[in-house]
């Protein structure tokens, strides 16, 4: 199922000068946490089928001075969702789940709302279900209480109203993923932990991964989550004993294997990989960035597909930059750590913003009878109007930019094939004023 996956830990010490220099730059990014008296992070960076760099920074257990290594186990919070969604996708491919069927077909305890919620809407966060963590807090639970799947299901089943009509909006809801795990258990007749181990983790060689549905289970090599408290740290207790929305315990190398599998372009498994990358859609036809537990985005004009997680001192991000054959996993045990931002900083070491030069040129608007000149200076794209005003554009997507100039707050470029042919400028009261690119 999986192509050969090489964990080249020795390369950290024996890489040639160019590779070692890049590794040093990664180390510099994490230097603030590279101390025995601080929580930190495990990092794995992969290029293609092999691990380019793998290191741990800081302490997994401050009480005992246990350092973080790449093999340290973390609770990865909402990174769990892509495995829950994959489970449902696998059952759908087997004809055991209809993604467009009402959820009540599988879970009749769910309230019968005026408009039925479908399985697909649970996956894409368009169900309208109230979020389980908000419901738990309102019901008097504390996050360090023991919270079981049955506790959460009872709350979800008791709800009589939705946040909105199913399919009409996107609103992230952990409740939907708890229901997806419950659907998996009822169809397979196995616990979600056992089924995912047999059908996902073992086949992919993810031997250090499992969903923990019993908070008292001992996990060897597990990190402790922390939150900053003055000049020290406090432990964050994780007694959450539910699975689906969260609950996956794993390592950075195991997640790197998973990302390699998702990016595999071989024929085996291509149908399900295509399905889990499929974005959701609203009833009005708008396409979402969210697929099957995977969020699509952009970084420096390159595709960025991944997911973050945050719970009780565990902060995580795992994702791919497929245009550059790059995967990054960052798992932390510090509440204030920002793994998504750190992943972008790591990616910036590999992905240059050379594509900015493609936007250079002169653009003309017949509606305004004026020209804008775009050029790259000091690693930034600058726009100069015919009257000499200059503003710096900040990239937000493959073809989109913003600027601090109020009447040029949004700028979007148009293309034919790969060639940029024009742009449009907008602000809140004047939208989509078009400029054609003049040939050099």
N, C-alpha and C positions, 0 to 999 in steps of 0.2 A: 504493500500500500504506500510505503514511504520510500523515496529515493534515499540513497546512502547519505547519512547525515553525520558529519565529522565534528567532534568536539575538540578543537585544537587548543586545549589549554596551554600546552607547552609553547605554543607560538607567542604567548605573552612574553616569555623570557627570551625566545630565540628568534623572533621576527627580524627581518632586515631593517636597516635604519629607517627607511620611509615608514614602514608599518609601525615600528616602535615609537617614532615621533608622533604618529596619530594616536597611538595608545596613551602616550604621555599627555596629549591634549584632552583625551577623555578623562584621565585621572585629574587633570586640573579642574574640570567642571565639577568634580565630586570631592574636591580637596577639603571643603568645609566639614564634611561628614566622615572623612578618613581618619578617625580617631578612636581609640579604644573606649573613651568615655562618652561617646555619642551614638545614638541610633543612626542608621545609615541606609544603605541600599545595595541590592544585588543587580548587576547589569550584565546583559548578554547582547552583543551586537553580531548579527549574522549577515554574510554576503552570499547569496545563492544557497548552496547546500551545506556550507560550512560556517562554523562560528569564527568570526574574526577576532573577537575580544570578549573576555569574560572575567569579571572581578567582583569582589565584595568590598564594601566600604563601611566602616563603623562596626557597632556591636549588635549582635542578634539578641543577646541577653546581658543587660548591664549588670545584673546581680552576680553573675558568674564569670564575667569577662569573656563570653563566647563571641568570637568574631563572625561577621557575616561573610559567607563564601558564596560562590555561584550555586552551590547545592543546598543552601539554606531554604527551608520551607516557609512560605508566606501564605496567609489568607489573602486572596486576591479580590474579594468583594465583587463588584459588578463586572469584572473581567469574566466572571463565571457565566454571564448571560449568553455568551456566544456558544458555549457548550450545551446549555439548555436549549437554545434555538436549534443547534445542530441536531440534537436528539429528536426534536419534533420534525425537523426536515428529513431525517433518516426514516422515521416512521411514516412520513408522508410519501417518501419514495417507495416504501414497501406497501403502500396502499392501506395502511392501518389508521391513518389520520387524514381527514379532509381539512385542509387549511381554511377553507371557506365555509365550513360547517359551524353552526352555533356552538359555543363552548358548552352549553347545557346538554348537548348530546353526550358529552363525556363526563361532565360534572353537573348532574341535575340539581345539586344543592345550591348552585348559584341562583340568585334571584332572577326571575323572569322579567327583564326590562322591556319597555315598550318596543325598542329596536334591539334585536339580539346582537350580542357581541360574538364575533367570530374568532377562531383560533389565530388567524393571520393578524387580526387587530391586536391581540395580546403581544405578538412578536414585535410589531412595529410601534407599540405604545400609542395606538389610536383608539383604545377600547373605552376610554373615559373612566376607567376604574380609579377610585381613590387610592392613593399610595399607602402601602401597608405600614411604613414607618411613621407617617403622620397619624394613622389610625391607632397604632400602638401607643404613641405618646399621649394622644387624647384620651385613651382608655386607662391611662395611669401606669403603663409599663415604663421602666427605666431601661436604658440601653445595656446596663450591666446585669439586668435580670436574665434568668434562663428563659429564652423565647423559643418555643417549638413550632414546628409546622402546623400542628393542630391549633395552637393559639392564633396563628395568623389566618388560617383557613376559616375558623369560626368568625373572626372579625369581617373577613371579606364576604362570607356568605350572608351575614346579617345586614349588609348595606342595601339600602332601598333606592338610593339615587346615585347617579353618575355625575362626573364633572362636566360632561358634555355628551352630545349624541354620538354614538360610536361611529368612527370614520370621519368625523367632521374636523377634528383637530389632532395635533401631535402633543402629547404630554407624557413625559417619562413616568412610568409606573412600575415599581417593583412588584406590585400585586400580580400583574399579568404573568410575570416569570415564575412566581410561586405556583400559580395555577398551571403553567406549562409543565413544570416538574411533576405536579400531581397527575396531570393527564398521562404523562409518560409512565408513571407507576401503575396507574389503573389499566392501561393497555397492555403493558408488558408483564404485569403480575410480579415485578421485582421492585426492590427499593431503587430509588434514583441513583444512589451511590453505587450499588452493585451493578446496575445496568450500564451506567456510563463507564465504569471500570472495564467491563467485559466488551463493550461495543465501541468505545472510543480510546480510552487511555492505554489499555494493554496492546491493542492492534497498532497504535502509533508509537509504542515504546515509551510512553509517558508513565514510567513505573513509580514516580514520586508524586503522583497526582491522584486525588480522590475528593469527593464531596463528603464533608463531615456532617452527618445528621444526628450525631450524639455529642453534645458539648464536652462530655467527660472522656472522650477517646484520646489516648496518648498518641502524640505524633512526634516521632524522633526528628531532631534537627529543626524544630519549629522556632521561629523568631517570636519575640514578644513585641506587641505594639505599645508605643509611648506617645505622650503629649508633653510639650514643653511646660514647665511650671517654674517660673522665676529663673534661677540659674541652674535648675536641675530638670528632672523629668519624672512624670508619673506614669505608671502602667495603666493601660486601657484593657479592661477585661472583655473578652469575647465569649459570651455565653449563648450566642445566636445558634440555634440548632435546627435551622430550616435550610432548605436547599432550593436552587432554581434561580432566584434573584441574586443570590450570593452563595457562600458556603464552600467554594472550591479552595482546597489547600494544594499548593503546587510549588515548583521551583522555576527559576528563570530558564534553565536549559530545557525543561519539559515544555514550557510555553514557546521557546524557540523552535522546538520540533513541530509544535502545532502550527505556528506561523509558516514554517516551511511547507507543511502539508497544504495549507490554504493557498499558497502561491504556486503549488505544483501544477505545471501545464500538461502533464501526461493524461492519457485517455482515462486511466483508472480513477474513478471518483469525480470526473469532471462535471457530471450532471449535478451532483449534490453541492459541489463547490460553487457552481454557477448559481444554484438556488440560494445558498446562504449569503451570497453577495448581492442578491436582488433587493433593491431599495423598496421601501413601502410607498404607498400613495394614499392621498386623502380622497374622500368621495368626490371632491370637485376636480380631481385629476392632478393636483399638485404632487410632485415627486418629493419624497423625503430624503434626507441624508442617511437615515437609519435603515439598515438592512436586518439581518438575523443576528442581533447582538453585535453588530459591526457598524461603526459610524464612518461614513465616507467624508473626506475633507480634502483640503489642499495644503501644501507647504512648499513655498517657493515655486509655485506652478506645477509641482509634482503631486500625484495622488497620494493620499495618506488615509489608510484604512486601519482602524483599531478601536480600542475601547479603554476607558479608564475605570478605576475602582477606588472607593474610599469607605472605610469602616473601622472605627475604633483603633486608630493608630496605624492601620495598614493602608498605604496609598500606592496604587499600581497603574501602570500603563503598558500595554502590549500592542504592537501594530506593525504594519508593513508600509513601505514606500515602494510599490511595485515597479514604478518607472525606473528605479535605480537598484532594483534587486536587493533592497536593504530591509532588514527587520531589526527592531529594537524592543527589548524587554527591560523594564525598570520596576523593581519591587522594593518598596521602602517600608520601614516600621516606625516612621515619625509622622505625626499628625500634620505638621506644618510643611512637610515636603510636597513639592509640586511635580509629580512624575511626568505629566503631559508636557509641561514647559521644558523639563530636563530632556525629554525625548526629542523635542524640537532642537534644543541646543546641540545634542549629539548628532542629529540628522544634518545640522548645518555644517558639520565637519566633513560630511560626505557629499552633500548636495549644494553645489554652487548656484548662485543666482544669475548665471550667465545669460539666461533667456531674456533679461531686461533689455538687452541691446536690440532684440527683435521688435520692440515697440518704438524705437527711434524713428523720427520722420516728421514731415509737415502734414497737418490735417486741416481741411477747409470745410467751413459750414456755409452753404448758400443761404440758409435762413438768417444767419447773423452777419454774413459777408465779412468773415474774419478767419484768421489762421491761428492755429496753436502749433508750436514747435516742441517736440519731445526729444530729450537727450539724456544720456546716462553720464552722471558726474559723481565722483566720490561714492560709488556703489549705490547710488540712488537714481531713480527715474525722475527727471525734472520736467515740468510743463511751463512753457513761457508763452504768454499771450502776445498778440500783435502790438499791444500798448506797453509791453515790457514787464508786466507783473510775472513773477516766477513763484511756483509752488512746488513742493516735494510730494510725490505720490507714494503711498504705502500700499503694498500689495496685500490683497485679502483673498485672492483666488487665482485660478489659471488666467482669467481674462478680466479680473475686477481689481480696482484700486480705490482708495479714498484719499482725500487731501484735507488740510486744515482750512483751505479757502472756502468760505461758506457757499458760494454759488457753484463750486466745483467739488461738492462733498462726495459725490459718487461718480466714478468713471468706469465705463465698461467698453471693452474692445470687441469688435466683430471680426470673424475670420471666414475665409473661403479656403477649404482644405486646411493647410497649415499656415497660410499667409494672412497676416493682419491687414484688413482692408479699411477699417474705420474705427471710430469710437463714438460714444454718446456720453453726454454729461447731464447730471441731474442734481437737484436738491429738492427739498420738500415741496416747494411750490412751483417748480419748473422742471419737468421731467423729459428725459430722452431727447435732448437736442443733439442732432447727429452731425458728425464731421466725417468726410471722406478722406482717406489717406491719399496724398498726391504721390505719383510715381517719382522716384529720385531722378 
